[in-house]
């Protein structure tokens, strides 16, 4: 399918795009007064590699971009965008605004951009970058475990601005809740295996929900996401950080 361009010139309009066989680019833009409607761009449904970009800066309520089974590149514009990668190793960028970016299956790269963004990598080892603003990184027991090779990495964590949210099941499930001086602990360890052992022991005690452990140049954060006082269900890496960069107030 050849490259396609869609331009919204006013009113409530929806652009639907589907690619199933070839590498294509779809560009959505808006002109004129800010649009109150939401533009829905469907990137790919088959085994294709597709790109969706938005431009124009006059879409007030944001873009909904949904990827397909293979590798997608989805980029939001100005406004509160919702970007969903689904299958494949996707590249997802929220752009300017308070965006929600979800990776789904595959080793994805998520970038929030400027604004208070919400990022959820989903299954597999993802690279998460919140960008400027007070960002929230979400992790759910159904898609994020504790196998070291499958852990998501937050590469621009800022303890003063960013937050972690852990929960049961998927994004529709309950959150584990806020961190406190009682349910949060931190340690250092010589290896990831040692860190996981310490986290499991703390969580099994029935009081602790969150454990941060520094191993070398990184901090691993563990959570009792299923809230059953069993063991650590979920873990994430704060790349290049120390225990000074995280505390109980970073959990929501």
Order of alpha helices (4+ residues) and beta strands (2+ residues): beta-beta-beta-beta-beta-beta-beta-beta-beta-beta-beta-beta-beta-beta-beta-beta-alpha-beta-beta-beta
